[in-house]
Amino acid sequence: MGNYILEMRNITKTFPGVKALDNVNLKVKPKHIHALVGENGAGKSTLMNVLSGVYPHGTYDGDIVVEGEVCTFKFINDSEAKGIAIIHQELALIPSLSIAENVFLGNEQTDRGFIINWDKTRSRTIEMLKKVGLDVNIETKIRDIGLGKQQLVEIVKALAKDVKILILDEPTAALNDEDSNHLLDLLVDLKEHGITSILISHKLNEVTKVADEITVIRDGAVIDNLEKGKDEISERRIIKAMVGREITDRFPKRKHEVGDVHFEVCDWNAYDPIDSEKQILKNINLNVRKGEVVGIAGLMGAGRTEFAMSVFGKAYGKKITGTVKKDGKEIVMHDVSDAIKNGIAYATEDRKTAGLILIDDIKRNISLAALDSIKKGIVIDDNMEIKVGEQYRDKLNIKSSSILQKTGNLSGGNQQKVVFSKWIFADPDVLLLDEPTRGIDVGAKYEIYCIINELAEKGKSIIMISSELPEILGMCDRVYVMNRGAIVGELTAQEASQEEIMHCIMQSNKEVTK
Amino acid sequence: MNNNLKSLVGSLKQNAMIIALIIVMMLFLILTNGVLLQPLNISNIIQQNAYVLILAIGMLLCILICGNIDLSVGSVVGFVGAISAVLIIRMDVPVLLAIILSLLVGVVIGAWHGMWIAFVGVPAFIATLAGLLIFRGLTMVVLQGTSLAPMPLEYTFVAAGFVPDIANIDGINLLAILSGVIASCLFIYSEISKRRNKRRFNFAVSHFGSFLIRIIAVIAVINFFTIQLARYRGLPMVLVVVVALVLIYSFFTKKTIPGRHIYAYGGNPKAAVLSGIKTKRILFWVYVNMGFLAALAGIVFTGRLNSATPKGGDGFELDAIASCFIGGASTTGGIGTVVGAIIGGLLMGVLNNGMSIMGVSIDWQQAIKGFVLIAAVGFDVWSKSRTKT
């Protein structure tokens, strides 16, 4: 009995009309890193919400047993009291407060119960930061540190509450390789200190690297359970369990019919919109041919998103200089609607906050960027809008109850398909895709790749920004490497490799420090 | 059966505010021994509340954009009333020209607010709070601290007049009855074609029983009111104005591209910008529109009162804001309908009128309206949070 620190027995959770979890059993051994993998919508997050008390006891069937004791969590506080802490994908830090203030938020170090003891707060924060190897001033505001460090602060915050079980939901989704590795090393280190982790991740290479045990969930049920040392752990086997079929090729093939140079950006410069002295983009030159997929690789903060947005009708930046040419002719864009009129589309990396109107349904999101094409006189033609919605739902395989479903209720992969539908419907010639597969599962990724290929085969020019190097290498005909706001390398598909790309970045860093 | 019951409960929830309005009316019908729905009083309710309804339409558009509000409309109502009174009474400007000039003043005031909010980036709350102070002050300056009265008959016609009848029958107004019948036919036609369209695309349609009940109920209500109006002096001119505005703005918000852009902007400003929507321009025009409607409300209010006073329009902005939120608009933007705002305004109007007939003092009326606002929005938030889990 006492072999497990946590047992979830026969958990069944139903939402109106859907069985989200069906008789799920999860057993976690102490001092283990237990990975939970599965496609989006498979039920991982629901399971963790049951565990942490977001869905209170009584709204689900089954038992939660922590250290041999059956628990009935009514609130998140109850699970925290038992030493369970969950770190969500969207970080719960207050940007305007300092690191120390954030670490002890809701868990303030007090004298006589209600006066905050700042000395104690500071000294304990310093001590904890040392533990996770984070070397920053504790008075720094959260908004001034990078995402990777913010993630570590979240972990420190959990550790400050004497956590025994740490649940991490996609902790590395937004991190670059360096930060990701640091985080994973930290988890291994914490394990040595007696802390159990449950890791939810889509990045299978990470999972296979650090996990002691892997549970695969599909459609609300446990499909497979692999233990290090006992079972053979391979990405292939996990993927097969996740999607229910074998994916032989993670990147679909396409016919390469690359035409003439179609889209060019020349001598592109831009400055920070708030601090107009700070140059964000430095003299960027780039071109894409018809039917070509061009990647922009680089680390977080290299200026890739800023570049794409500044080209997309000056949606980012100040004092922008440089020219954009299409088929050799210069085009002038003052705002986003000019860019759309000129056949340029930009699919954002942040679909929830900047891509979709979550309180609106699928069809209205799809039509938003091209309402002019479904108007009759001054009126939006509802019937046409419905037809367009149905057509794209079908074509891009958007899994939903109907086109009237709110996009806020869709899974990440399906949300991304709605974003793609919107831009394909706007009928652009040039697509800027910013992290097109961030946070979506293997199956949906494959579908997105197929869509990109289809667009390229139709002669569209595609610029793809991605932090996942395998994706860049697997999809692109040509790769630009960006670092510190400048292009520091251009590689053909044959030349490009992870090492070569990192080499370009390191080389340019050296030149800067000289 | 269970499914039918569920869809019935669902449609009840959708129409919660209409049901609340009906319950409040029934309540006051009993409490006032039937006075509430007598022909004279129905005319009164319409004429007393028209300006709040007009303001609520404009306010709804502001609120749809990220929950912005316009605090200045009460002062603008007073200011425009004062301008038109000065033009007509002191300067002998022809009435029609004076009305046009007054509306123009409203548009300019709206553009003034819109400029600060959209192009300079001053928060709407602050810009319009400044407007509240500025135009209240200017009202007193223009009127030199006194009231101006009386207004000529042509001016008060919009607010207090009645549409002339087409026939001359004693004791009954044919035009009113006819308009009720025509409105019923149009309503039936539009409901049936909407339903047919939904069927065509295999969307869920409401239960046929509840569909029928809805149609019958709405037709009964329309005709009851037009018949009651016919028994008094016919259709109040201002009712025609309000109905026209409701139709125009409903059409605008639901069917046109700028209307869709407003909802998209309120639903997610960042996504709207990245979809090529000119958000600043929309913000500007929404406030210009608010200025125009505030001026119209000012003319209606001054006509109804038959004088322009320094305190005219005081506190109207709060009534208009409350109407929108009672009518289901979201404080964060992107959700709300013109019809909802009108129903919210009517609910407040009926409360006012009913309590006045009963002789409830004005201080209690204020408190009770406050309770209704918090109850309505509280219920809305509560029922939404329930459907989520």
Interface residues (C-beta under 8 A of the other chain):
Chain A: Y55 T59 F312 G313 A315 D335 V336 S337 A339 I340 Y346 T348 T353 A354 G355 L356 I357 L358 I359 D360 R364 L368 A369 L371 D372 K375 I378 V379 I380 D382 N383 I386 E390 S402 L404 K422
Chain B: N197 F201 F203 K255 T256 I257 R260 H261 Y263 A264 G267 N268 K270 A271 A272 V273 L274 S275 G276 I277 K278 G334 I335 T389
